Amino acid sequence: MYSYVNKQKGSVMKNLGKAIDRLIEMDPNLEKMLGRIKKKWERSPSKINDCWRELLDYLNSDSLSRHPKRDKMKDILNSKKKSKREVYSFELVHPSDIVLGSLPGDIADIVRRHDRSSIQAAKLRVEAHLTRNVELMAQVLRKELLLDINAKKLWVRLKDHFNLWNKSVNHTIKSKDGLLVLVEPIISSTPTIVSPGVVKMDNSTFKSFLRFLGIDQNQIPPEQMPPESEF
């Protein structure tokens, strides 16, 4: 049941002492035998393979074949470090978003790495600011500049892939069902209230407003039409 462990290397082999401590904590009656194995390993770390083999032989012995906590003993030797879930800053797609398509796998991986690096840079900036660490802030500024350069390169690849060079709107990358997608913002024709009694609108919004009132904009002299810029 435990024979696979003596074939493993690296961190598993180095955790012999921790495994023994957890086994003893689970059943103090094992301390006499397991404590002896642990001391042998501490005296001669180079004999760790022999100590693991001795531990496994003991756990697989007839005397422990019907141990009430045998499954838990196996779980201790089988325990693996839980993988850390990465956190990203991508927003979820809103039902009203216009999704142009999902990012290709290779570009999506680069975007995720870029996002993680941006988050780390933001954390370092906060740390540098709070600790007034001038050297760290210099490193942050350099990192942020490189991230900005890489971001521009990424958007060139995205514009090439989605053929966006004829569009001037600012697209956004969002998350949908675990995938990264490119979203085109919806240009609202709703007037923006700047202050009581003042409405901010551009030429497109003004034309939409005329259509809403049923007025043909072609009947309005050009000099009475608002300029293309906002007013």
C-alpha positions in Angstrom: 0.0 0.0 0.0 2.9 2.4 0.7 5.6 0.8 -1.5 5.5 3.7 -4.1 6.9 6.2 -1.6 10.4 4.8 -1.5 10.7 5.5 -5.3 10.0 9.2 -4.9 12.7 11.9 -4.7 13.1 15.5 -3.9 10.8 17.2 -1.4 8.9 14.0 -0.5 12.2 12.3 0.6 13.2 15.4 2.6 9.9 15.3 4.5 10.6 12.0 6.3 10.7 13.7 9.7 7.5 15.6 9.1 5.7 12.4 7.9 6.9 10.6 11.0 5.7 13.4 13.3 2.3 13.4 11.7 2.0 9.6 12.1 2.9 9.8 15.7 0.5 12.6 16.3 -2.2 10.4 14.7 -1.3 7.4 16.9 1.1 8.0 19.8 1.5 4.2 20.1 3.7 4.4 17.0 6.3 6.7 18.7 8.6 4.0 19.9 9.3 2.5 16.5 8.9 5.6 14.4 11.0 7.7 16.8 13.9 5.3 16.4 13.7 5.6 12.6 13.6 9.4 12.8 16.7 9.5 15.1 18.5 7.2 12.7 17.8 9.5 9.9 18.8 12.6 11.8 22.1 11.0 12.7 22.8 9.9 9.1 20.8 12.0 6.6 22.6 10.2 3.7 20.7 7.0 4.7 17.3 8.6 4.1 16.4 5.9 1.5 17.1 3.2 4.0 15.0 5.0 6.6 12.1 5.4 4.2 12.3 1.7 3.4 12.4 0.8 7.0 9.4 3.0 7.7 7.4 1.5 4.8 8.2 -2.1 5.9 7.0 -1.3 9.3 3.7 0.3 8.1 3.1 -2.7 5.8 3.8 -5.2 8.5 1.2 -7.7 9.7 0.9 -5.9 13.0 -0.4 -2.8 11.3 -2.4 -4.4 8.5 -5.7 -4.0 10.4 -4.8 -0.6 12.1 -8.1 1.3 12.5 -6.5 4.4 11.1 -4.7 2.7 8.2 -6.4 4.9 5.5 -5.3 8.1 7.3 -1.8 6.7 7.5 -1.9 6.3 3.8 -3.2 9.8 3.3 -0.3 11.2 5.3 2.2 9.6 2.9 0.1 10.5 -0.1 -0.4 14.2 0.8 0.5 16.6 -1.9 1.0 20.3 -1.7 -2.1 22.1 -2.9 -1.6 24.1 -6.0 -2.1 27.8 -5.5 -4.9 29.3 -7.5 -3.8 32.2 -9.6 -5.7 35.4 -9.2 -6.3 37.7 -12.3 -7.7 41.1 -12.8 -10.0 40.3 -15.8 -13.6 41.3 -15.5 -16.4 38.9 -16.4 -18.3 39.4 -19.6 -21.5 41.4 -19.2 -24.6 40.2 -21.1 -24.6 43.5 -23.0 -21.0 43.2 -24.1 -20.2 42.6 -27.8 -17.8 39.6 -27.8 -15.6 39.5 -30.9 -14.1 36.1 -30.1 -11.8 34.2 -27.8 -8.1 34.8 -27.7 -5.9 32.2 -29.3 -4.2 29.9 -26.8 -0.7 31.2 -27.2 -1.7 34.9 -26.9 -4.1 34.1 -24.0 -1.2 32.5 -22.1 1.0 35.6 -22.7 -1.9 37.9 -21.6 -2.4 35.9 -18.4 1.3 36.1 -17.6 1.3 39.8 -18.3 -1.7 40.3 -16.0 0.1 38.5 -13.2 3.2 40.6 -13.7 1.1 43.7 -13.6 -0.5 42.6 -10.3 2.9 41.9 -8.8 4.2 45.3 -10.0 1.2 47.0 -8.4 1.9 45.2 -5.1 5.5 46.2 -5.2 4.5 49.8 -5.9 2.4 49.9 -2.8 5.2 48.3 -0.7 7.7 50.8 -2.1 5.4 53.7 -1.3 4.6 52.6 2.2 8.2 51.8 3.1 9.6 54.8 1.2 12.1 52.4 -0.5 13.7 54.4 -3.2 15.6 51.5 -4.7 12.5 49.3 -4.9 10.5 52.1 -6.5 13.2 52.4 -9.2 12.8 48.7 -9.9 9.0 49.1 -10.0 9.3 52.0 -12.5 11.5 49.9 -14.8 9.2 46.9 -14.5 6.1 49.1 -15.3 7.8 50.5 -18.4 8.7 47.1 -19.7 5.1 46.0 -19.0 3.8 49.0 -21.0 6.0 48.1 -23.9 4.9 44.5 -23.8 1.3 45.5 -23.6 1.6 47.5 -26.8 3.2 44.5 -28.6 0.3 42.4 -27.4 -2.3 44.8 -28.8 -0.5 44.8 -32.1 -0.9 41.0 -32.2 -4.5 41.2 -31.2 -5.4 43.9 -33.8 -3.7 41.7 -36.4 -5.6 38.6 -35.4 -9.0 40.3 -35.1 -8.4 42.7 -38.0 -9.1 45.8 -35.8 -6.9 48.4 -37.6 -10.0 50.1 -39.1 -11.6 50.6 -35.7 -10.7 53.4 -33.4 -12.5 52.2 -30.3 -10.7 50.8 -27.3 -11.3 47.1 -26.9 -11.1 45.2 -23.7 -10.1 41.7 -22.7 -12.5 40.0 -20.3 -13.2 36.5 -19.0 -16.0 34.2 -20.1 -16.3 30.5 -19.0 -12.7 30.3 -18.2 -11.6 31.8 -21.5 -10.2 35.2 -22.4 -12.3 37.0 -24.9 -12.0 40.3 -26.8 -14.9 42.7 -26.1 -15.9 45.7 -28.1 -17.4 48.5 -26.0 -21.0 49.6 -26.8 -21.1 53.3 -27.8 -24.0 54.7 -25.8 -26.3 57.2 -27.5 -27.7 58.3 -24.1 -26.9 61.9 -23.3 -24.6 62.3 -20.2 -25.9 64.6 -17.5 -23.0 66.9 -16.6 -24.9 69.0 -14.1 -28.5 70.0 -13.5 -29.9 71.5 -16.7 -26.7 70.7 -18.7 -26.5 67.7 -21.1 -23.3 66.6 -22.7 -23.7 65.1 -26.2 -21.8 64.7 -29.4 -22.9 64.9 -33.0 -24.1 61.3 -33.0 -26.1 61.7 -29.9 -27.7 64.9 -31.2 -28.8 63.1 -34.4 -30.2 60.2 -32.4 -32.2 62.8 -30.3 -33.6 64.3 -33.5 -34.7 60.9 -34.8 -36.4 60.3 -31.4 -38.4 63.5 -31.9 -39.3 62.6 -35.4 -37.3 65.5 -37.0 -35.6 64.9 -40.3 -32.0 66.2 -39.7 -31.7 66.9 -43.5 -34.3 69.7 -43.0 -32.0 71.5 -40.6 -29.6 74.0 -42.2 -26.0 72.9 -41.9 -25.1 76.0 -39.9 -27.6 75.0 -37.2 -26.1 71.5 -36.8 -23.7 71.0 -34.0 -20.0 70.6 -34.9 -18.4 67.1 -34.9 -16.6 67.8 -31.6 -18.4 67.6 -28.3 -20.1 70.7 -27.0 
